[in-house]
Structures are given as C-alpha cells and as structure tokens.
Amino acid sequence: MTGTALKPQEQTCQGVSRVDEPCDHSAQQYCERCGQWFCRAHYPDPEWHTCAPEQGHV
C-alpha cells in the first residue's frame, strides 16, 4: 500500500479522527488506495485511516 507518489513539500498527515480531530504531524507514508498522506502513527490506525492495512502489513 505504500506508494511511490512524490510527497509535496511540507505535507502533513491527512488523517482525521472519528471526532474530526486533524493531525498536524509530517506525513511519510502514502496510501495508493485512498490517495492520502499519513504520518507513521496514523497510517496503520483504522481509526484515523479508514482503509488502513492490516497490522504487520505496513
């Protein structure tokens, strides 16, 4: 799921919690499925990334 898309400069995590709380950390991982950038903490977290990969498959 980690893509090879080029990260825009200073891209922040696009994850949003279920209570609409945004993340302002720097993004490192791109999801080809949903086309969004995530920080390392939120990429595998299904509460922040709805199509998160299964644990251990990051």
BARO-477342 format. One record per atom (N, C-alpha, C, O): atom name; x negated, y, z; residue in one letter. Coordinates in Angstrom, 3 decimals, decimal comma, m for minus. Each point is the difference from the previous one (the first is absolute). Layout:
REM residues N
{r CA; {X; Y; Z}; A}
...
This chain:
REM residues 58
{r N; {m0,794; m1,202; 0,000}; M}
{r CA; {0,794; 1,202; 0,000}; M}
{r C; {m0,837; 1,267; 0,000}; M}
{r O; {0,494; 1,050; m0,413}; M}
{r N; {m1,729; m1,107; 0,856}; T}
{r CA; {m0,799; 1,206; m0,046}; T}
{r C; {m0,343; 0,285; m1,435}; T}
{r O; {m0,542; m0,858; m0,697}; T}
{r N; {0,851; 2,057; 0,245}; G}
{r CA; {m0,181; 0,329; m1,394}; G}
{r C; {m1,303; 0,697; m0,281}; G}
{r O; {m0,786; 0,287; 0,903}; G}
{r N; {0,574; m0,023; m2,164}; T}
{r CA; {m1,187; 0,695; m0,431}; T}
{r C; {0,332; 1,415; m0,426}; T}
{r O; {m0,803; 0,648; m0,672}; T}
{r N; {1,956; m0,164; 1,046}; A}
{r CA; {0,396; 1,357; m0,359}; A}
{r C; {m0,973; 0,988; 0,621}; A}
{r O; {m0,522; m0,231; 1,091}; A}
{r N; {0,285; 1,316; m1,781}; L}
{r CA; {m0,898; 1,011; 0,523}; L}
{r C; {0,709; 0,812; 1,071}; L}
{r O; {1,106; 0,499; m0,211}; L}
{r N; {m1,748; m0,374; 1,349}; K}
{r CA; {0,590; 0,726; 1,111}; K}
{r C; {m0,168; 1,498; m0,222}; K}
{r O; {m1,116; 0,472; m0,216}; K}
{r N; {2,212; 0,279; 0,266}; P}
{r CA; {m0,117; 1,458; m0,090}; P}
{r C; {m0,830; 0,512; 1,170}; P}
{r O; {0,009; m0,596; 1,076}; P}
{r N; {m0,714; 1,679; m1,277}; Q}
{r CA; {m0,808; 0,547; 1,082}; Q}
{r C; {0,879; 0,343; 1,197}; Q}
{r O; {1,099; 0,537; m0,139}; Q}
{r N; {m1,614; m0,860; 1,305}; E}
{r CA; {0,681; 0,283; 1,265}; E}
{r C; {1,423; m0,557; 0,056}; E}
{r O; {0,908; 0,663; 0,499}; E}
{r N; {m0,718; m1,863; m1,005}; Q}
{r CA; {1,307; m0,666; 0,053}; Q}
{r C; {0,265; m0,466; 1,425}; Q}
{r O; {m0,852; m0,642; 0,614}; Q}
{r N; {2,020; 0,961; m0,091}; T}
{r CA; {0,372; m0,484; 1,324}; T}
{r C; {0,929; m1,191; m0,136}; T}
{r O; {0,580; m0,243; m1,059}; T}
{r N; {m0,454; m0,483; 2,137}; C}
{r CA; {0,863; m1,169; 0,042}; C}
{r C; {1,435; 0,418; m0,333}; C}
{r O; {0,502; 1,001; 0,511}; C}
{r N; {0,142; m1,779; m1,369}; Q}
{r CA; {1,375; 0,298; m0,388}; Q}
{r C; {1,008; m0,823; 0,788}; Q}
{r O; {1,195; 0,009; m0,295}; Q}
{r N; {m1,692; m0,720; 1,303}; G}
{r CA; {0,880; m0,784; 0,840}; G}
{r C; {0,883; 0,895; 0,854}; G}
{r O; {m0,429; 1,057; 0,463}; G}
{r N; {1,662; m1,490; m0,261}; V}
{r CA; {0,951; 0,738; 0,831}; V}
{r C; {0,691; m1,019; 0,896}; V}
{r O; {0,501; m1,020; m0,473}; V}
{r N; {m0,479; 1,306; 1,772}; S}
{r CA; {0,612; m0,939; 0,936}; S}
{r C; {1,517; m0,006; m0,151}; S}
{r O; {0,578; 0,832; m0,699}; S}
{r N; {0,045; m1,788; 1,371}; R}
{r CA; {1,467; m0,110; m0,074}; R}
{r C; {0,711; 1,198; 0,620}; R}
{r O; {1,178; 0,233; m0,274}; R}
{r N; {m1,885; 0,527; 1,108}; V}
{r CA; {0,602; 1,200; 0,588}; V}
{r C; {m0,465; 1,254; m0,745}; V}
{r O; {0,013; 1,106; 0,540}; V}
{r N; {m0,429; m1,315; m1,812}; D}
{r CA; {m0,389; 1,087; m0,912}; D}
{r C; {m1,222; 0,772; 0,488}; D}
{r O; {m0,103; 1,207; m0,214}; D}
{r N; {m0,817; m1,902; 0,866}; E}
{r CA; {m1,235; 0,614; 0,494}; E}
{r C; {m1,108; m0,250; m1,028}; E}
{r O; {m0,368; m1,150; m0,238}; E}
{r N; {m0,171; 2,217; m0,377}; P}
{r CA; {m1,062; m0,195; m0,996}; P}
{r C; {m1,356; m0,268; 0,656}; P}
{r O; {m0,205; 0,312; 1,173}; P}
{r N; {m0,700; m0,882; m1,932}; C}
{r CA; {m1,372; m0,234; 0,445}; C}
{r C; {m0,892; 1,009; m0,707}; C}
{r O; {0,158; 0,236; m1,198}; C}
{r N; {m1,087; 0,359; 1,926}; D}
{r CA; {m0,884; 0,988; m0,631}; D}
{r C; {m1,452; m0,481; m0,097}; D}
{r O; {m0,911; 0,802; m0,203}; D}
{r N; {0,702; m2,108; 0,349}; H}
{r CA; {m1,347; m0,555; m0,129}; H}
{r C; {m0,393; m0,116; m1,470}; H}
{r O; {0,859; m0,036; m0,880}; H}
{r N; {m2,146; m0,021; 0,628}; S}
{r CA; {m0,513; m0,159; m1,352}; S}
{r C; {0,381; m1,372; m0,550}; S}
{r O; {m0,096; m1,003; 0,707}; S}
{r N; {0,521; 0,961; m1,951}; A}
{r CA; {0,401; m1,258; m0,637}; A}
{r C; {m1,211; m0,686; m0,638}; A}
{r O; {m0,845; 0,647; m0,618}; A}
{r N; {0,782; m1,970; 0,783}; Q}
{r CA; {m1,073; m0,784; m0,602}; Q}
{r C; {0,518; m1,119; m0,885}; Q}
{r O; {m0,744; m0,499; m0,845}; Q}
{r N; {1,991; 0,088; 1,008}; Q}
{r CA; {0,508; m1,152; m0,741}; Q}
{r C; {1,222; 0,370; m0,825}; Q}
{r O; {0,919; 0,666; 0,477}; Q}
{r N; {m0,933; m1,115; m1,721}; Y}
{r CA; {1,077; 0,277; m0,949}; Y}
{r C; {0,832; m1,257; m0,214}; Y}
{r O; {m0,548; m1,090; m0,163}; Y}
{r N; {1,842; 1,237; 0,162}; C}
{r CA; {0,897; m1,124; m0,257}; C}
{r C; {0,526; 0,118; m1,432}; C}
{r O; {0,696; 0,956; m0,341}; C}
{r N; {m1,039; m1,943; m0,488}; E}
{r CA; {0,473; 0,012; m1,388}; E}
{r C; {1,502; m0,228; m0,092}; E}
{r O; {0,647; 0,460; m0,941}; E}
{r N; {m0,098; m1,164; 1,910}; R}
{r CA; {1,427; m0,322; m0,022}; R}
{r C; {0,867; 1,254; 0,161}; R}
{r O; {0,947; 0,198; m0,761}; R}
{r N; {m1,264; 0,649; 1,748}; C}
{r CA; {0,816; 1,197; 0,238}; C}
{r C; {m0,664; 1,291; m0,488}; C}
{r O; {0,634; 1,055; m0,024}; C}
{r N; {m1,927; m1,141; m0,370}; G}
{r CA; {m0,690; 1,163; m0,544}; G}
{r C; {m0,354; 1,059; 1,022}; G}
{r O; {m0,129; 1,175; m0,344}; G}
{r N; {m0,031; m1,580; 1,614}; Q}
{r CA; {m0,319; 0,975; 1,038}; Q}
{r C; {m1,329; m0,326; 0,662}; Q}
{r O; {m0,470; m1,136; m0,039}; Q}
{r N; {m0,129; 2,163; 0,650}; W}
{r CA; {m1,260; m0,119; 0,720}; W}
{r C; {0,280; m0,105; 1,492}; W}
{r O; {0,911; 0,649; 0,514}; W}
{r N; {m1,715; m1,485; 0,192}; F}
{r CA; {0,174; m0,209; 1,434}; F}
{r C; {m1,343; 0,013; 0,714}; F}
{r O; {m1,035; m0,331; m0,580}; F}
{r N; {1,072; 0,721; 1,851}; C}
{r CA; {m1,188; m0,137; 0,834}; C}
{r C; {m0,150; m1,489; 0,323}; C}
{r O; {0,929; m0,781; m0,207}; C}
{r N; {m2,076; 0,403; 0,704}; R}
{r CA; {m0,250; m1,416; 0,278}; R}
{r C; {0,927; m0,561; 1,068}; R}
{r O; {0,302; m1,193; m0,014}; R}
{r N; {0,151; 2,022; 0,928}; A}
{r CA; {0,889; m0,474; 1,062}; A}
{r C; {1,413; m0,274; m0,516}; A}
{r O; {0,643; m0,954; 0,438}; A}
{r N; {m0,162; 1,773; m1,353}; H}
{r CA; {1,388; m0,118; m0,442}; H}
{r C; {0,203; m0,843; m1,251}; H}
{r O; {1,127; m0,408; m0,278}; H}
{r N; {m2,174; 0,135; m0,479}; Y}
{r CA; {0,146; m0,828; m1,205}; Y}
{r C; {0,612; m1,370; 0,316}; Y}
{r O; {0,919; m0,425; m0,699}; Y}
{r N; {m1,404; m0,281; 1,736}; P}
{r CA; {0,576; m1,319; 0,286}; P}
{r C; {1,212; 0,022; 0,937}; P}
{r O; {0,535; m1,055; 0,338}; P}
{r N; {m0,102; 2,236; 0,080}; D}
{r CA; {1,069; 0,117; 0,994}; D}
{r C; {1,367; 0,168; m0,672}; D}
{r O; {0,268; 1,054; m0,577}; D}
{r N; {0,600; m2,071; 0,640}; P}
{r CA; {1,301; 0,094; m0,672}; P}
{r C; {0,919; 1,091; 0,553}; P}
{r O; {0,976; 0,369; m0,653}; P}
{r N; {m1,271; 0,145; 1,832}; E}
{r CA; {0,818; 1,098; 0,526}; E}
{r C; {m0,347; 1,326; m0,670}; E}
{r O; {0,802; 0,933; 0,029}; E}
{r N; {m1,981; m0,838; m0,628}; W}
{r CA; {m0,439; 1,213; m0,690}; W}
{r C; {m0,080; m0,193; m1,508}; W}
{r O; {0,076; 0,971; m0,752}; W}
{r N; {m0,226; m2,203; 0,305}; H}
{r CA; {m0,176; m0,328; m1,423}; H}
{r C; {0,963; m1,139; m0,324}; H}
{r O; {m0,263; m1,159; 0,323}; H}
{r N; {1,364; 1,494; m0,955}; T}
{r CA; {1,077; m0,955; m0,197}; T}
{r C; {m0,380; m1,236; m0,809}; T}
{r O; {0,605; m1,055; 0,192}; T}
{r N; {m1,566; 1,145; m1,072}; C}
{r CA; {m0,412; m1,183; m0,756}; C}
{r C; {m1,379; m0,480; 0,445}; C}
{r O; {m0,770; m0,535; m0,797}; C}
{r N; {0,472; 0,733; 2,069}; A}
{r CA; {m1,283; m0,396; 0,571}; A}
{r C; {m0,293; m1,460; m0,260}; A}
{r O; {0,890; m0,847; 0,079}; A}
{r N; {m2,159; 0,551; m0,394}; P}
{r CA; {m0,363; m1,407; m0,201}; P}
{r C; {0,085; m0,768; 1,308}; P}
{r O; {m0,032; 0,587; 1,081}; P}
{r N; {0,140; m1,893; m1,191}; E}
{r CA; {0,027; m0,824; 1,206}; E}
{r C; {m1,317; 0,166; 0,748}; E}
{r O; {m1,040; 0,223; m0,620}; E}
{r N; {1,074; m0,327; 1,918}; Q}
{r CA; {m1,218; 0,101; 0,804}; Q}
{r C; {m1,041; m0,988; m0,514}; Q}
{r O; {0,318; m1,150; m0,304}; Q}
{r N; {m1,558; 1,607; 0,210}; G}
{r CA; {m1,075; m0,843; m0,459}; G}
{r C; {m0,217; 0,024; m1,498}; G}
{r O; {m0,962; m0,592; m0,490}; G}
{r N; {1,828; 1,258; m0,245}; H}
{r CA; {m0,125; 0,064; m1,453}; H}
{r C; {m0,267; 1,427; m0,481}; H}
{r O; {0,408; 0,368; m1,101}; H}
{r N; {m1,077; 0,421; 1,902}; V}
{r CA; {m0,254; 1,415; m0,328}; V}
{r C; {m1,125; 0,144; m0,969}; V}
{r O; {m0,346; 1,117; m0,383}; V}
